[in-house]
Amino acid sequence: MPVTDDMLKTPPAGDWLMARRTYQAWSHSPLTQITRDNAKELQLAWVWPMNEGQGNEPSPLVHNGVIYLASPSNIVQAINGKTG
C-alpha cells in the first residue's frame, strides 16, 4: 500500500513514516505493548551492521514492518523489522 497524505497526517500506530513521526514532530509512538513494568524484560532480537566512518546517524522510517535506512552514500536499505 502506498503512503498517502492522509497516512502522513495520521500515521498507523506501527508506522514511522517521516522524521519525528508526525507533521507536529511529536516523536511519540502510540504503541502500548512496552510499558514501564515490562521494559526490563526486553531482549536484543537482532543487529544490523552499519558502515564505519561514514557518519551513519540515520533517522529510520518504518512502513508495514519494513525499516528503511538511508546511508550517506545514497543507498537505502530495507530491513525486515522482525527478523533483520
Secondary structure by P-SEA (a helix, b strand, c coil): ccccccccccccccccccccccccccccccccccccccccccccccccccccccccccbbbbcccbbbbbccccbbbbbccccc
